[in-house]
Amino acid sequence: MSSMNIWQESLGDEIWLVAINGRLDQTLTPTLEQQLTVLLDDGKARLVVDLSQTEYINSGGLRTLVTGWRKAKQQEGNLVLCGLSGRLQEIFHMVGFDQLFQIYPSRQTAKAALANA
């Protein structure tokens, strides 16, 4: 919880939320990477990344999410996304990541999907 721009909390059912506030660029990406690594190394592999407060994401941010997704999958978990703005949805669609990630409208729907997986 070093940065108020990225925070995490348990949603229960062994599902963890990571929320990103602001621009996911070279400033924030290392923090996100660190948080995801700590959770995954700790065996917390069912992750919801909430992007509803994220106004921008660069290629490094996208790469970090993919790396986290891959690690979660290796641990029989998943990393899903929720709350993408129209702009973010466009970016994910452009790079084809809407095919890779499961994307949900809200934390609740994302959590329900992971809980039932």
C-alpha positions as a Python dict, from the first residue, in 0.01 Angstrom:
ca = {
    (1, 'M'): (0, 0, 0),
    (2, 'S'): (299, 227, -61),
    (3, 'S'): (116, 441, -311),
    (4, 'M'): (-236, 580, -296),
    (5, 'N'): (-244, 547, -673),
    (6, 'I'): (-254, 170, -649),
    (7, 'W'): (-420, -13, -367),
    (8, 'Q'): (-530, -365, -296),
    (9, 'E'): (-786, -531, -77),
    (10, 'S'): (-934, -872, -28),
    (11, 'L'): (-1276, -927, -183),
    (12, 'G'): (-1316, -1251, 12),
    (13, 'D'): (-1326, -1602, -143),
    (14, 'E'): (-948, -1576, -188),
    (15, 'I'): (-999, -1308, -450),
    (16, 'W'): (-785, -995, -441),
    (17, 'L'): (-859, -655, -583),
    (18, 'V'): (-591, -427, -724),
    (19, 'A'): (-721, -81, -815),
    (20, 'I'): (-531, 175, -1016),
    (21, 'N'): (-600, 546, -990),
    (22, 'G'): (-463, 781, -1256),
    (23, 'R'): (-223, 715, -1541),
    (24, 'L'): (-71, 371, -1572),
    (25, 'D'): (257, 481, -1730),
    (26, 'Q'): (627, 451, -1649),
    (27, 'T'): (567, 623, -1313),
    (28, 'L'): (304, 378, -1185),
    (29, 'T'): (389, 61, -1375),
    (30, 'P'): (679, -45, -1146),
    (31, 'T'): (448, -14, -843),
    (32, 'L'): (181, -225, -1012),
    (33, 'E'): (441, -482, -1115),
    (34, 'Q'): (568, -503, -759),
    (35, 'Q'): (218, -542, -610),
    (36, 'L'): (117, -811, -857),
    (37, 'T'): (444, -998, -800),
    (38, 'V'): (399, -991, -421),
    (39, 'L'): (40, -1120, -446),
    (40, 'L'): (127, -1393, -696),
    (41, 'D'): (440, -1502, -509),
    (42, 'D'): (216, -1531, -207),
    (43, 'G'): (-10, -1770, -399),
    (44, 'K'): (-287, -1512, -441),
    (45, 'A'): (-362, -1592, -802),
    (46, 'R'): (-726, -1486, -834),
    (47, 'L'): (-700, -1117, -910),
    (48, 'V'): (-940, -846, -1015),
    (49, 'V'): (-769, -537, -1155),
    (50, 'D'): (-1005, -240, -1133),
    (51, 'L'): (-932, 17, -1403),
    (52, 'S'): (-1240, 234, -1346),
    (53, 'Q'): (-1020, 517, -1212),
    (54, 'T'): (-747, 466, -1472),
    (55, 'E'): (-745, 732, -1739),
    (56, 'Y'): (-446, 617, -1942),
    (57, 'I'): (-236, 305, -1996),
    (58, 'N'): (87, 275, -2194),
    (59, 'S'): (255, -30, -2345),
    (60, 'G'): (452, -95, -2025),
    (61, 'G'): (130, -98, -1826),
    (62, 'L'): (-28, -339, -2074),
    (63, 'R'): (279, -561, -2060),
    (64, 'T'): (268, -569, -1680),
    (65, 'L'): (-97, -681, -1687),
    (66, 'V'): (-16, -956, -1939),
    (67, 'T'): (276, -1078, -1726),
    (68, 'G'): (49, -1086, -1421),
    (69, 'W'): (-219, -1270, -1617),
    (70, 'R'): (34, -1528, -1736),
    (71, 'K'): (168, -1590, -1384),
    (72, 'A'): (-184, -1618, -1243),
    (73, 'K'): (-273, -1875, -1511),
    (74, 'Q'): (40, -2077, -1429),
    (75, 'Q'): (-90, -2096, -1072),
    (76, 'E'): (-435, -2216, -1184),
    (77, 'G'): (-570, -1869, -1116),
    (78, 'N'): (-674, -1579, -1333),
    (79, 'L'): (-634, -1206, -1360),
    (80, 'V'): (-946, -1031, -1485),
    (81, 'L'): (-1016, -665, -1549),
    (82, 'C'): (-1311, -445, -1468),
    (83, 'G'): (-1440, -92, -1512),
    (84, 'L'): (-1263, 5, -1833),
    (85, 'S'): (-1360, 343, -1977),
    (86, 'G'): (-1446, 371, -2344),
    (87, 'R'): (-1096, 499, -2416),
    (88, 'L'): (-932, 204, -2239),
    (89, 'Q'): (-1164, -43, -2411),
    (90, 'E'): (-1052, 105, -2744),
    (91, 'I'): (-685, 57, -2655),
    (92, 'F'): (-741, -302, -2542),
    (93, 'H'): (-937, -373, -2859),
    (94, 'M'): (-669, -216, -3079),
    (95, 'V'): (-394, -439, -2940),
    (96, 'G'): (-620, -744, -2929),
    (97, 'F'): (-609, -775, -2550),
    (98, 'D'): (-987, -782, -2529),
    (99, 'Q'): (-941, -1138, -2661),
    (100, 'L'): (-686, -1222, -2394),
    (101, 'F'): (-842, -1078, -2080),
    (102, 'Q'): (-1184, -1136, -1937),
    (103, 'I'): (-1323, -786, -1895),
    (104, 'Y'): (-1619, -710, -1668),
    (105, 'P'): (-1827, -398, -1611),
    (106, 'S'): (-1784, -394, -1232),
    (107, 'R'): (-1595, -540, -938),
    (108, 'Q'): (-1902, -740, -842),
    (109, 'T'): (-1937, -911, -1179),
    (110, 'A'): (-1562, -975, -1197),
    (111, 'K'): (-1557, -1123, -849),
    (112, 'A'): (-1862, -1341, -919),
    (113, 'A'): (-1698, -1475, -1235),
    (114, 'L'): (-1378, -1565, -1048),
    (115, 'A'): (-1566, -1715, -755),
    (116, 'N'): (-1754, -1946, -994),
    (117, 'A'): (-1452, -2036, -1207),
}
